[in-house]
Amino acid sequence: MTANDFWTSPADRIVRGSMGHCNLTVLEPRPGPGALPVNEAARAAEFASSISTVEEILEDAGPCAALHTPEPGTRAELDIIQAGAWGPALGVSDPAFAGNGNDTPLLYEAGALRERFPGARIVGRVHFHGGADHTEDIVWLPDGAMFHASGWPGDEPFVITGDPEAVIASLGLTAEMLEDAGIDLEEDEPGDTEWAALAALALGHADPWSRPGIEATAFRVRHTEDAVGTMEDLYFI
């Protein structure tokens, strides 16, 4: 099989739109708030290959900065993902997690990870811009508290499921912490709340995607047929 069996677009076709965050993180309980250990590339590859959007890892493309947000410019670059295994934290950043409101790919993957890691925090953030912004954010805690926010900020539909207040209470977040992060659950429109900031608070100092000096591993993958179909609809006109 070749790397692009499921694609109908040529490898050099220009991608429409741009990405912000596009990641999912699994955070297992750990004894203290110390720095994350260095990335274990073999564990990162194992985790990346277990994600439902990935059919096969084709190439280890080497270390990369987790802080760097991927900006795929061509179709071929959509098959490059990032993954890391930093002690109690596992993470993957994949362009296939982005959506346009027709489905909720991040929620689907988070549900699968919840079954595999019931004692972990599952935290995901996606921000795609394709003429307008579309975001999807999720926090799912071991005690069952969760929220999922997805839609078009500043427009409709924007849908909140779960209980953000329960998540905040379970995490022990104070009003001051929420204010410092720019989070206001009383915004006139649900899409105006900084849901990605709440997701960041759920990871705290263990957030591998927002800290300088944290390395992940880049992989070139063969995405599944379903993931390719979704990305062709999203990234190309």
Biotite code that builds the C-alpha atoms (Angstrom):
import biotite.structure as struc

atoms = struc.array([
    struc.Atom([0.000, 0.000, 0.000], chain_id="A", res_id=1, res_name="MET", atom_name="CA", element="C"),
    struc.Atom([1.142, 3.557, -0.637], chain_id="A", res_id=2, res_name="THR", atom_name="CA", element="C"),
    struc.Atom([0.887, 6.389, 1.847], chain_id="A", res_id=3, res_name="ALA", atom_name="CA", element="C"),
    struc.Atom([-2.020, 8.041, 0.051], chain_id="A", res_id=4, res_name="ASN", atom_name="CA", element="C"),
    struc.Atom([-4.238, 5.113, -0.929], chain_id="A", res_id=5, res_name="ASP", atom_name="CA", element="C"),
    struc.Atom([-7.389, 6.782, 0.398], chain_id="A", res_id=6, res_name="PHE", atom_name="CA", element="C"),
    struc.Atom([-6.688, 10.333, -0.805], chain_id="A", res_id=7, res_name="TRP", atom_name="CA", element="C"),
    struc.Atom([-8.185, 11.622, -4.028], chain_id="A", res_id=8, res_name="THR", atom_name="CA", element="C"),
    struc.Atom([-6.291, 14.938, -3.776], chain_id="A", res_id=9, res_name="SER", atom_name="CA", element="C"),
    struc.Atom([-2.663, 15.071, -5.000], chain_id="A", res_id=10, res_name="PRO", atom_name="CA", element="C"),
    struc.Atom([0.081, 15.340, -2.397], chain_id="A", res_id=11, res_name="ALA", atom_name="CA", element="C"),
    struc.Atom([0.961, 18.929, -3.364], chain_id="A", res_id=12, res_name="ASP", atom_name="CA", element="C"),
    struc.Atom([-2.583, 20.298, -3.239], chain_id="A", res_id=13, res_name="ARG", atom_name="CA", element="C"),
    struc.Atom([-2.763, 23.430, -1.061], chain_id="A", res_id=14, res_name="ILE", atom_name="CA", element="C"),
    struc.Atom([-4.688, 23.134, 2.198], chain_id="A", res_id=15, res_name="VAL", atom_name="CA", element="C"),
    struc.Atom([-7.582, 25.497, 2.917], chain_id="A", res_id=16, res_name="ARG", atom_name="CA", element="C"),
    struc.Atom([-7.763, 27.107, 6.336], chain_id="A", res_id=17, res_name="GLY", atom_name="CA", element="C"),
    struc.Atom([-5.441, 26.925, 9.319], chain_id="A", res_id=18, res_name="SER", atom_name="CA", element="C"),
    struc.Atom([-5.225, 25.197, 12.680], chain_id="A", res_id=19, res_name="MET", atom_name="CA", element="C"),
    struc.Atom([-4.664, 26.254, 16.237], chain_id="A", res_id=20, res_name="GLY", atom_name="CA", element="C"),
    struc.Atom([-4.684, 23.541, 18.884], chain_id="A", res_id=21, res_name="HIS", atom_name="CA", element="C"),
    struc.Atom([-5.608, 20.115, 17.540], chain_id="A", res_id=22, res_name="CYS", atom_name="CA", element="C"),
    struc.Atom([-4.693, 17.752, 20.356], chain_id="A", res_id=23, res_name="ASN", atom_name="CA", element="C"),
    struc.Atom([-5.834, 15.210, 22.908], chain_id="A", res_id=24, res_name="LEU", atom_name="CA", element="C"),
    struc.Atom([-4.033, 14.497, 26.174], chain_id="A", res_id=25, res_name="THR", atom_name="CA", element="C"),
    struc.Atom([-4.370, 11.628, 28.638], chain_id="A", res_id=26, res_name="VAL", atom_name="CA", element="C"),
    struc.Atom([-3.085, 12.543, 32.102], chain_id="A", res_id=27, res_name="LEU", atom_name="CA", element="C"),
    struc.Atom([-2.750, 9.716, 34.610], chain_id="A", res_id=28, res_name="GLU", atom_name="CA", element="C"),
    struc.Atom([-2.553, 10.495, 38.339], chain_id="A", res_id=29, res_name="PRO", atom_name="CA", element="C"),
    struc.Atom([0.950, 11.382, 39.469], chain_id="A", res_id=30, res_name="ARG", atom_name="CA", element="C"),
    struc.Atom([2.556, 11.972, 42.863], chain_id="A", res_id=31, res_name="PRO", atom_name="CA", element="C"),
    struc.Atom([3.417, 15.656, 42.519], chain_id="A", res_id=32, res_name="GLY", atom_name="CA", element="C"),
    struc.Atom([3.454, 18.779, 40.328], chain_id="A", res_id=33, res_name="PRO", atom_name="CA", element="C"),
    struc.Atom([7.025, 18.342, 39.057], chain_id="A", res_id=34, res_name="GLY", atom_name="CA", element="C"),
    struc.Atom([8.153, 18.837, 35.481], chain_id="A", res_id=35, res_name="ALA", atom_name="CA", element="C"),
    struc.Atom([7.117, 16.324, 32.853], chain_id="A", res_id=36, res_name="LEU", atom_name="CA", element="C"),
    struc.Atom([9.752, 13.678, 32.053], chain_id="A", res_id=37, res_name="PRO", atom_name="CA", element="C"),
    struc.Atom([11.364, 13.618, 28.620], chain_id="A", res_id=38, res_name="VAL", atom_name="CA", element="C"),
    struc.Atom([9.385, 12.108, 25.771], chain_id="A", res_id=39, res_name="ASN", atom_name="CA", element="C"),
    struc.Atom([9.716, 8.355, 25.230], chain_id="A", res_id=40, res_name="GLU", atom_name="CA", element="C"),
    struc.Atom([9.535, 8.000, 21.446], chain_id="A", res_id=41, res_name="ALA", atom_name="CA", element="C"),
    struc.Atom([8.689, 4.277, 21.486], chain_id="A", res_id=42, res_name="ALA", atom_name="CA", element="C"),
    struc.Atom([5.713, 4.810, 23.826], chain_id="A", res_id=43, res_name="ARG", atom_name="CA", element="C"),
    struc.Atom([4.670, 7.825, 21.768], chain_id="A", res_id=44, res_name="ALA", atom_name="CA", element="C"),
    struc.Atom([4.621, 5.672, 18.625], chain_id="A", res_id=45, res_name="ALA", atom_name="CA", element="C"),
    struc.Atom([2.591, 2.996, 20.388], chain_id="A", res_id=46, res_name="GLU", atom_name="CA", element="C"),
    struc.Atom([0.049, 5.564, 21.550], chain_id="A", res_id=47, res_name="PHE", atom_name="CA", element="C"),
    struc.Atom([-0.150, 7.262, 18.152], chain_id="A", res_id=48, res_name="ALA", atom_name="CA", element="C"),
    struc.Atom([-0.780, 3.962, 16.387], chain_id="A", res_id=49, res_name="SER", atom_name="CA", element="C"),
    struc.Atom([-3.672, 3.210, 18.761], chain_id="A", res_id=50, res_name="SER", atom_name="CA", element="C"),
    struc.Atom([-5.657, 6.329, 17.811], chain_id="A", res_id=51, res_name="ILE", atom_name="CA", element="C"),
    struc.Atom([-8.724, 5.570, 15.689], chain_id="A", res_id=52, res_name="SER", atom_name="CA", element="C"),
    struc.Atom([-7.791, 8.081, 12.955], chain_id="A", res_id=53, res_name="THR", atom_name="CA", element="C"),
    struc.Atom([-4.460, 6.322, 12.311], chain_id="A", res_id=54, res_name="VAL", atom_name="CA", element="C"),
    struc.Atom([-4.237, 3.137, 10.275], chain_id="A", res_id=55, res_name="GLU", atom_name="CA", element="C"),
    struc.Atom([-0.458, 2.802, 10.266], chain_id="A", res_id=56, res_name="GLU", atom_name="CA", element="C"),
    struc.Atom([2.691, 4.700, 11.172], chain_id="A", res_id=57, res_name="ILE", atom_name="CA", element="C"),
    struc.Atom([4.852, 4.972, 8.065], chain_id="A", res_id=58, res_name="LEU", atom_name="CA", element="C"),
    struc.Atom([7.817, 6.952, 9.351], chain_id="A", res_id=59, res_name="GLU", atom_name="CA", element="C"),
    struc.Atom([9.302, 8.376, 12.523], chain_id="A", res_id=60, res_name="ASP", atom_name="CA", element="C"),
    struc.Atom([10.038, 11.938, 11.404], chain_id="A", res_id=61, res_name="ALA", atom_name="CA", element="C"),
    struc.Atom([12.033, 12.770, 14.518], chain_id="A", res_id=62, res_name="GLY", atom_name="CA", element="C"),
    struc.Atom([11.663, 15.066, 17.516], chain_id="A", res_id=63, res_name="PRO", atom_name="CA", element="C"),
    struc.Atom([9.680, 18.292, 17.353], chain_id="A", res_id=64, res_name="CYS", atom_name="CA", element="C"),
    struc.Atom([8.630, 21.019, 19.764], chain_id="A", res_id=65, res_name="ALA", atom_name="CA", element="C"),
    struc.Atom([5.254, 20.190, 21.312], chain_id="A", res_id=66, res_name="ALA", atom_name="CA", element="C"),
    struc.Atom([4.639, 23.928, 21.711], chain_id="A", res_id=67, res_name="LEU", atom_name="CA", element="C"),
    struc.Atom([4.802, 24.408, 17.939], chain_id="A", res_id=68, res_name="HIS", atom_name="CA", element="C"),
    struc.Atom([1.327, 24.301, 16.400], chain_id="A", res_id=69, res_name="THR", atom_name="CA", element="C"),
    struc.Atom([1.450, 22.343, 13.127], chain_id="A", res_id=70, res_name="PRO", atom_name="CA", element="C"),
    struc.Atom([0.510, 24.367, 10.062], chain_id="A", res_id=71, res_name="GLU", atom_name="CA", element="C"),
    struc.Atom([-0.001, 21.905, 7.206], chain_id="A", res_id=72, res_name="PRO", atom_name="CA", element="C"),
    struc.Atom([0.298, 23.675, 3.883], chain_id="A", res_id=73, res_name="GLY", atom_name="CA", element="C"),
    struc.Atom([-0.225, 20.757, 1.534], chain_id="A", res_id=74, res_name="THR", atom_name="CA", element="C"),
    struc.Atom([-2.215, 17.559, 1.477], chain_id="A", res_id=75, res_name="ARG", atom_name="CA", element="C"),
    struc.Atom([0.913, 15.493, 2.198], chain_id="A", res_id=76, res_name="ALA", atom_name="CA", element="C"),
    struc.Atom([1.488, 17.451, 5.405], chain_id="A", res_id=77, res_name="GLU", atom_name="CA", element="C"),
    struc.Atom([-1.951, 16.455, 6.713], chain_id="A", res_id=78, res_name="LEU", atom_name="CA", element="C"),
    struc.Atom([-0.490, 12.974, 7.220], chain_id="A", res_id=79, res_name="ASP", atom_name="CA", element="C"),
    struc.Atom([2.065, 14.261, 9.735], chain_id="A", res_id=80, res_name="ILE", atom_name="CA", element="C"),
    struc.Atom([0.980, 14.008, 13.360], chain_id="A", res_id=81, res_name="ILE", atom_name="CA", element="C"),
    struc.Atom([2.727, 14.664, 16.661], chain_id="A", res_id=82, res_name="GLN", atom_name="CA", element="C"),
    struc.Atom([2.658, 12.395, 19.692], chain_id="A", res_id=83, res_name="ALA", atom_name="CA", element="C"),
    struc.Atom([4.379, 12.194, 23.030], chain_id="A", res_id=84, res_name="GLY", atom_name="CA", element="C"),
    struc.Atom([4.701, 10.030, 26.118], chain_id="A", res_id=85, res_name="ALA", atom_name="CA", element="C"),
    struc.Atom([5.885, 12.090, 29.058], chain_id="A", res_id=86, res_name="TRP", atom_name="CA", element="C"),
    struc.Atom([5.639, 9.826, 32.072], chain_id="A", res_id=87, res_name="GLY", atom_name="CA", element="C"),
    struc.Atom([2.020, 10.137, 33.269], chain_id="A", res_id=88, res_name="PRO", atom_name="CA", element="C"),
    struc.Atom([0.977, 12.120, 30.186], chain_id="A", res_id=89, res_name="ALA", atom_name="CA", element="C"),
    struc.Atom([0.213, 10.783, 26.721], chain_id="A", res_id=90, res_name="LEU", atom_name="CA", element="C"),
    struc.Atom([-0.700, 13.145, 23.917], chain_id="A", res_id=91, res_name="GLY", atom_name="CA", element="C"),
    struc.Atom([-1.374, 13.288, 20.208], chain_id="A", res_id=92, res_name="VAL", atom_name="CA", element="C"),
    struc.Atom([-1.933, 16.179, 17.804], chain_id="A", res_id=93, res_name="SER", atom_name="CA", element="C"),
    struc.Atom([-3.655, 15.173, 14.569], chain_id="A", res_id=94, res_name="ASP", atom_name="CA", element="C"),
    struc.Atom([-5.234, 17.328, 11.815], chain_id="A", res_id=95, res_name="PRO", atom_name="CA", element="C"),
    struc.Atom([-7.939, 14.653, 11.592], chain_id="A", res_id=96, res_name="ALA", atom_name="CA", element="C"),
    struc.Atom([-9.348, 15.839, 14.934], chain_id="A", res_id=97, res_name="PHE", atom_name="CA", element="C"),
    struc.Atom([-10.590, 19.083, 13.356], chain_id="A", res_id=98, res_name="ALA", atom_name="CA", element="C"),
    struc.Atom([-14.240, 19.414, 12.348], chain_id="A", res_id=99, res_name="GLY", atom_name="CA", element="C"),
    struc.Atom([-16.723, 21.812, 10.795], chain_id="A", res_id=100, res_name="ASN", atom_name="CA", element="C"),
    struc.Atom([-19.793, 21.119, 12.885], chain_id="A", res_id=101, res_name="GLY", atom_name="CA", element="C"),
    struc.Atom([-21.066, 18.131, 10.945], chain_id="A", res_id=102, res_name="ASN", atom_name="CA", element="C"),
    struc.Atom([-19.587, 15.737, 13.492], chain_id="A", res_id=103, res_name="ASP", atom_name="CA", element="C"),
    struc.Atom([-17.503, 15.784, 16.686], chain_id="A", res_id=104, res_name="THR", atom_name="CA", element="C"),
    struc.Atom([-14.276, 13.850, 16.022], chain_id="A", res_id=105, res_name="PRO", atom_name="CA", element="C"),
    struc.Atom([-12.636, 14.995, 19.254], chain_id="A", res_id=106, res_name="LEU", atom_name="CA", element="C"),
    struc.Atom([-15.548, 13.767, 21.379], chain_id="A", res_id=107, res_name="LEU", atom_name="CA", element="C"),
    struc.Atom([-15.505, 10.402, 19.622], chain_id="A", res_id=108, res_name="TYR", atom_name="CA", element="C"),
    struc.Atom([-11.794, 9.901, 20.268], chain_id="A", res_id=109, res_name="GLU", atom_name="CA", element="C"),
    struc.Atom([-12.065, 11.141, 23.850], chain_id="A", res_id=110, res_name="ALA", atom_name="CA", element="C"),
    struc.Atom([-14.788, 8.571, 24.497], chain_id="A", res_id=111, res_name="GLY", atom_name="CA", element="C"),
    struc.Atom([-12.532, 5.794, 23.241], chain_id="A", res_id=112, res_name="ALA", atom_name="CA", element="C"),
    struc.Atom([-9.682, 7.018, 25.439], chain_id="A", res_id=113, res_name="LEU", atom_name="CA", element="C"),
    struc.Atom([-12.015, 7.242, 28.428], chain_id="A", res_id=114, res_name="ARG", atom_name="CA", element="C"),
    struc.Atom([-12.742, 3.520, 28.062], chain_id="A", res_id=115, res_name="GLU", atom_name="CA", element="C"),
    struc.Atom([-9.039, 2.701, 27.832], chain_id="A", res_id=116, res_name="ARG", atom_name="CA", element="C"),
    struc.Atom([-7.910, 5.028, 30.639], chain_id="A", res_id=117, res_name="PHE", atom_name="CA", element="C"),
    struc.Atom([-10.825, 5.331, 33.111], chain_id="A", res_id=118, res_name="PRO", atom_name="CA", element="C"),
    struc.Atom([-8.573, 6.716, 35.850], chain_id="A", res_id=119, res_name="GLY", atom_name="CA", element="C"),
    struc.Atom([-7.097, 9.516, 33.745], chain_id="A", res_id=120, res_name="ALA", atom_name="CA", element="C"),
    struc.Atom([-8.029, 13.064, 32.824], chain_id="A", res_id=121, res_name="ARG", atom_name="CA", element="C"),
    struc.Atom([-8.910, 13.267, 29.141], chain_id="A", res_id=122, res_name="ILE", atom_name="CA", element="C"),
    struc.Atom([-8.450, 16.770, 27.745], chain_id="A", res_id=123, res_name="VAL", atom_name="CA", element="C"),
    struc.Atom([-8.832, 17.879, 24.140], chain_id="A", res_id=124, res_name="GLY", atom_name="CA", element="C"),
    struc.Atom([-8.706, 21.159, 22.217], chain_id="A", res_id=125, res_name="ARG", atom_name="CA", element="C"),
    struc.Atom([-9.274, 21.870, 18.540], chain_id="A", res_id=126, res_name="VAL", atom_name="CA", element="C"),
    struc.Atom([-9.364, 25.223, 16.778], chain_id="A", res_id=127, res_name="HIS", atom_name="CA", element="C"),
    struc.Atom([-9.833, 25.264, 13.003], chain_id="A", res_id=128, res_name="PHE", atom_name="CA", element="C"),
    struc.Atom([-10.166, 28.392, 10.880], chain_id="A", res_id=129, res_name="HIS", atom_name="CA", element="C"),
    struc.Atom([-11.674, 27.960, 7.445], chain_id="A", res_id=130, res_name="GLY", atom_name="CA", element="C"),
    struc.Atom([-13.261, 31.325, 6.717], chain_id="A", res_id=131, res_name="GLY", atom_name="CA", element="C"),
    struc.Atom([-14.680, 31.285, 10.250], chain_id="A", res_id=132, res_name="ALA", atom_name="CA", element="C"),
    struc.Atom([-13.509, 29.712, 13.491], chain_id="A", res_id=133, res_name="ASP", atom_name="CA", element="C"),
    struc.Atom([-14.744, 26.310, 14.618], chain_id="A", res_id=134, res_name="HIS", atom_name="CA", element="C"),
    struc.Atom([-13.716, 24.989, 18.024], chain_id="A", res_id=135, res_name="THR", atom_name="CA", element="C"),
    struc.Atom([-14.174, 21.779, 19.960], chain_id="A", res_id=136, res_name="GLU", atom_name="CA", element="C"),
    struc.Atom([-12.995, 21.397, 23.566], chain_id="A", res_id=137, res_name="ASP", atom_name="CA", element="C"),
    struc.Atom([-13.482, 18.614, 26.081], chain_id="A", res_id=138, res_name="ILE", atom_name="CA", element="C"),
    struc.Atom([-12.510, 17.744, 29.642], chain_id="A", res_id=139, res_name="VAL", atom_name="CA", element="C"),
    struc.Atom([-13.411, 14.323, 31.051], chain_id="A", res_id=140, res_name="TRP", atom_name="CA", element="C"),
    struc.Atom([-12.350, 13.546, 34.612], chain_id="A", res_id=141, res_name="LEU", atom_name="CA", element="C"),
    struc.Atom([-11.966, 10.189, 36.401], chain_id="A", res_id=142, res_name="PRO", atom_name="CA", element="C"),
    struc.Atom([-14.986, 10.894, 38.638], chain_id="A", res_id=143, res_name="ASP", atom_name="CA", element="C"),
    struc.Atom([-17.186, 11.245, 35.542], chain_id="A", res_id=144, res_name="GLY", atom_name="CA", element="C"),
    struc.Atom([-17.431, 15.028, 35.534], chain_id="A", res_id=145, res_name="ALA", atom_name="CA", element="C"),
    struc.Atom([-17.121, 16.294, 31.962], chain_id="A", res_id=146, res_name="MET", atom_name="CA", element="C"),
    struc.Atom([-17.975, 19.052, 29.561], chain_id="A", res_id=147, res_name="PHE", atom_name="CA", element="C"),
    struc.Atom([-17.867, 19.195, 25.782], chain_id="A", res_id=148, res_name="HIS", atom_name="CA", element="C"),
    struc.Atom([-18.151, 22.493, 23.900], chain_id="A", res_id=149, res_name="ALA", atom_name="CA", element="C"),
    struc.Atom([-18.334, 22.559, 20.127], chain_id="A", res_id=150, res_name="SER", atom_name="CA", element="C"),
    struc.Atom([-19.394, 25.010, 17.465], chain_id="A", res_id=151, res_name="GLY", atom_name="CA", element="C"),
    struc.Atom([-18.785, 28.370, 15.856], chain_id="A", res_id=152, res_name="TRP", atom_name="CA", element="C"),
    struc.Atom([-17.815, 31.047, 18.426], chain_id="A", res_id=153, res_name="PRO", atom_name="CA", element="C"),
    struc.Atom([-19.897, 34.141, 17.788], chain_id="A", res_id=154, res_name="GLY", atom_name="CA", element="C"),
    struc.Atom([-22.402, 32.198, 15.710], chain_id="A", res_id=155, res_name="ASP", atom_name="CA", element="C"),
    struc.Atom([-24.803, 29.268, 15.895], chain_id="A", res_id=156, res_name="GLU", atom_name="CA", element="C"),
    struc.Atom([-24.945, 26.441, 16.524], chain_id="A", res_id=157, res_name="PRO", atom_name="CA", element="C"),
    struc.Atom([-22.701, 26.236, 19.576], chain_id="A", res_id=158, res_name="PHE", atom_name="CA", element="C"),
    struc.Atom([-23.494, 23.271, 21.800], chain_id="A", res_id=159, res_name="VAL", atom_name="CA", element="C"),
    struc.Atom([-22.448, 22.576, 25.388], chain_id="A", res_id=160, res_name="ILE", atom_name="CA", element="C"),
    struc.Atom([-22.957, 19.115, 26.866], chain_id="A", res_id=161, res_name="THR", atom_name="CA", element="C"),
    struc.Atom([-22.021, 17.809, 30.279], chain_id="A", res_id=162, res_name="GLY", atom_name="CA", element="C"),
    struc.Atom([-21.560, 20.077, 33.304], chain_id="A", res_id=163, res_name="ASP", atom_name="CA", element="C"),
    struc.Atom([-18.744, 22.656, 33.243], chain_id="A", res_id=164, res_name="PRO", atom_name="CA", element="C"),
    struc.Atom([-19.539, 23.663, 36.832], chain_id="A", res_id=165, res_name="GLU", atom_name="CA", element="C"),
    struc.Atom([-19.006, 20.063, 37.970], chain_id="A", res_id=166, res_name="ALA", atom_name="CA", element="C"),
    struc.Atom([-15.658, 19.990, 36.176], chain_id="A", res_id=167, res_name="VAL", atom_name="CA", element="C"),
    struc.Atom([-14.601, 23.237, 37.849], chain_id="A", res_id=168, res_name="ILE", atom_name="CA", element="C"),
    struc.Atom([-15.638, 21.920, 41.273], chain_id="A", res_id=169, res_name="ALA", atom_name="CA", element="C"),
    struc.Atom([-13.881, 18.588, 40.759], chain_id="A", res_id=170, res_name="SER", atom_name="CA", element="C"),
    struc.Atom([-10.662, 20.342, 39.725], chain_id="A", res_id=171, res_name="LEU", atom_name="CA", element="C"),
    struc.Atom([-10.869, 22.691, 42.707], chain_id="A", res_id=172, res_name="GLY", atom_name="CA", element="C"),
    struc.Atom([-10.619, 25.786, 40.525], chain_id="A", res_id=173, res_name="LEU", atom_name="CA", element="C"),
    struc.Atom([-11.302, 29.072, 42.310], chain_id="A", res_id=174, res_name="THR", atom_name="CA", element="C"),
    struc.Atom([-13.077, 32.135, 40.967], chain_id="A", res_id=175, res_name="ALA", atom_name="CA", element="C"),
    struc.Atom([-9.722, 33.930, 40.930], chain_id="A", res_id=176, res_name="GLU", atom_name="CA", element="C"),
    struc.Atom([-8.128, 31.178, 38.841], chain_id="A", res_id=177, res_name="MET", atom_name="CA", element="C"),
    struc.Atom([-10.988, 31.345, 36.349], chain_id="A", res_id=178, res_name="LEU", atom_name="CA", element="C"),
    struc.Atom([-10.782, 35.131, 36.151], chain_id="A", res_id=179, res_name="GLU", atom_name="CA", element="C"),
    struc.Atom([-7.012, 35.043, 35.638], chain_id="A", res_id=180, res_name="ASP", atom_name="CA", element="C"),
    struc.Atom([-7.544, 32.620, 32.730], chain_id="A", res_id=181, res_name="ALA", atom_name="CA", element="C"),
    struc.Atom([-10.245, 34.821, 31.181], chain_id="A", res_id=182, res_name="GLY", atom_name="CA", element="C"),
    struc.Atom([-13.004, 32.268, 31.775], chain_id="A", res_id=183, res_name="ILE", atom_name="CA", element="C"),
    struc.Atom([-16.564, 33.507, 32.349], chain_id="A", res_id=184, res_name="ASP", atom_name="CA", element="C"),
    struc.Atom([-19.356, 30.939, 32.263], chain_id="A", res_id=185, res_name="LEU", atom_name="CA", element="C"),
    struc.Atom([-21.913, 33.759, 32.353], chain_id="A", res_id=186, res_name="GLU", atom_name="CA", element="C"),
    struc.Atom([-21.108, 35.086, 28.885], chain_id="A", res_id=187, res_name="GLU", atom_name="CA", element="C"),
    struc.Atom([-24.184, 36.090, 26.873], chain_id="A", res_id=188, res_name="ASP", atom_name="CA", element="C"),
    struc.Atom([-23.373, 33.453, 24.260], chain_id="A", res_id=189, res_name="GLU", atom_name="CA", element="C"),
    struc.Atom([-21.890, 30.044, 25.137], chain_id="A", res_id=190, res_name="PRO", atom_name="CA", element="C"),
    struc.Atom([-19.399, 30.323, 22.299], chain_id="A", res_id=191, res_name="GLY", atom_name="CA", element="C"),
    struc.Atom([-17.900, 33.434, 23.893], chain_id="A", res_id=192, res_name="ASP", atom_name="CA", element="C"),
    struc.Atom([-16.586, 31.485, 26.890], chain_id="A", res_id=193, res_name="THR", atom_name="CA", element="C"),
    struc.Atom([-12.897, 30.548, 26.695], chain_id="A", res_id=194, res_name="GLU", atom_name="CA", element="C"),
    struc.Atom([-13.448, 26.792, 26.777], chain_id="A", res_id=195, res_name="TRP", atom_name="CA", element="C"),
    struc.Atom([-9.913, 26.040, 25.601], chain_id="A", res_id=196, res_name="ALA", atom_name="CA", element="C"),
    struc.Atom([-8.606, 27.984, 28.597], chain_id="A", res_id=197, res_name="ALA", atom_name="CA", element="C"),
    struc.Atom([-10.678, 25.782, 30.910], chain_id="A", res_id=198, res_name="LEU", atom_name="CA", element="C"),
    struc.Atom([-9.194, 22.732, 29.202], chain_id="A", res_id=199, res_name="ALA", atom_name="CA", element="C"),
    struc.Atom([-5.723, 24.169, 29.807], chain_id="A", res_id=200, res_name="ALA", atom_name="CA", element="C"),
    struc.Atom([-6.490, 24.594, 33.512], chain_id="A", res_id=201, res_name="LEU", atom_name="CA", element="C"),
    struc.Atom([-7.505, 20.934, 33.663], chain_id="A", res_id=202, res_name="ALA", atom_name="CA", element="C"),
    struc.Atom([-3.961, 19.998, 32.633], chain_id="A", res_id=203, res_name="LEU", atom_name="CA", element="C"),
    struc.Atom([-2.206, 22.720, 34.601], chain_id="A", res_id=204, res_name="GLY", atom_name="CA", element="C"),
    struc.Atom([1.578, 22.395, 34.668], chain_id="A", res_id=205, res_name="HIS", atom_name="CA", element="C"),
    struc.Atom([1.270, 18.999, 32.961], chain_id="A", res_id=206, res_name="ALA", atom_name="CA", element="C"),
    struc.Atom([0.074, 20.571, 29.698], chain_id="A", res_id=207, res_name="ASP", atom_name="CA", element="C"),
    struc.Atom([2.711, 19.435, 27.183], chain_id="A", res_id=208, res_name="PRO", atom_name="CA", element="C"),
    struc.Atom([1.329, 21.602, 24.370], chain_id="A", res_id=209, res_name="TRP", atom_name="CA", element="C"),
    struc.Atom([1.803, 25.002, 25.984], chain_id="A", res_id=210, res_name="SER", atom_name="CA", element="C"),
    struc.Atom([5.218, 24.761, 27.626], chain_id="A", res_id=211, res_name="ARG", atom_name="CA", element="C"),
    struc.Atom([8.546, 25.601, 25.977], chain_id="A", res_id=212, res_name="PRO", atom_name="CA", element="C"),
    struc.Atom([11.204, 22.924, 26.040], chain_id="A", res_id=213, res_name="GLY", atom_name="CA", element="C"),
    struc.Atom([8.833, 19.947, 25.781], chain_id="A", res_id=214, res_name="ILE", atom_name="CA", element="C"),
    struc.Atom([9.632, 17.618, 22.892], chain_id="A", res_id=215, res_name="GLU", atom_name="CA", element="C"),
    struc.Atom([7.182, 15.385, 21.044], chain_id="A", res_id=216, res_name="ALA", atom_name="CA", element="C"),
    struc.Atom([7.803, 13.047, 18.106], chain_id="A", res_id=217, res_name="THR", atom_name="CA", element="C"),
    struc.Atom([6.527, 13.687, 14.588], chain_id="A", res_id=218, res_name="ALA", atom_name="CA", element="C"),
    struc.Atom([5.192, 10.734, 12.623], chain_id="A", res_id=219, res_name="PHE", atom_name="CA", element="C"),
    struc.Atom([4.124, 10.381, 9.030], chain_id="A", res_id=220, res_name="ARG", atom_name="CA", element="C"),
    struc.Atom([1.070, 8.133, 9.070], chain_id="A", res_id=221, res_name="VAL", atom_name="CA", element="C"),
    struc.Atom([-1.478, 6.525, 6.839], chain_id="A", res_id=222, res_name="ARG", atom_name="CA", element="C"),
    struc.Atom([-4.811, 7.824, 8.079], chain_id="A", res_id=223, res_name="HIS", atom_name="CA", element="C"),
    struc.Atom([-7.891, 5.631, 7.972], chain_id="A", res_id=224, res_name="THR", atom_name="CA", element="C"),
    struc.Atom([-10.308, 5.875, 5.079], chain_id="A", res_id=225, res_name="GLU", atom_name="CA", element="C"),
    struc.Atom([-12.902, 7.618, 7.263], chain_id="A", res_id=226, res_name="ASP", atom_name="CA", element="C"),
    struc.Atom([-10.358, 10.154, 8.537], chain_id="A", res_id=227, res_name="ALA", atom_name="CA", element="C"),
    struc.Atom([-9.156, 10.896, 5.008], chain_id="A", res_id=228, res_name="VAL", atom_name="CA", element="C"),
    struc.Atom([-12.712, 11.422, 3.782], chain_id="A", res_id=229, res_name="GLY", atom_name="CA", element="C"),
    struc.Atom([-13.420, 13.852, 6.611], chain_id="A", res_id=230, res_name="THR", atom_name="CA", element="C"),
    struc.Atom([-10.206, 15.787, 6.000], chain_id="A", res_id=231, res_name="MET", atom_name="CA", element="C"),
    struc.Atom([-10.817, 16.054, 2.254], chain_id="A", res_id=232, res_name="GLU", atom_name="CA", element="C"),
    struc.Atom([-14.207, 17.622, 2.962], chain_id="A", res_id=233, res_name="ASP", atom_name="CA", element="C"),
    struc.Atom([-12.706, 19.988, 5.537], chain_id="A", res_id=234, res_name="LEU", atom_name="CA", element="C"),
    struc.Atom([-9.365, 21.068, 4.132], chain_id="A", res_id=235, res_name="TYR", atom_name="CA", element="C"),
    struc.Atom([-10.185, 21.293, 0.429], chain_id="A", res_id=236, res_name="PHE", atom_name="CA", element="C"),
    struc.Atom([-12.935, 23.085, -1.475], chain_id="A", res_id=237, res_name="ILE", atom_name="CA", element="C"),
])
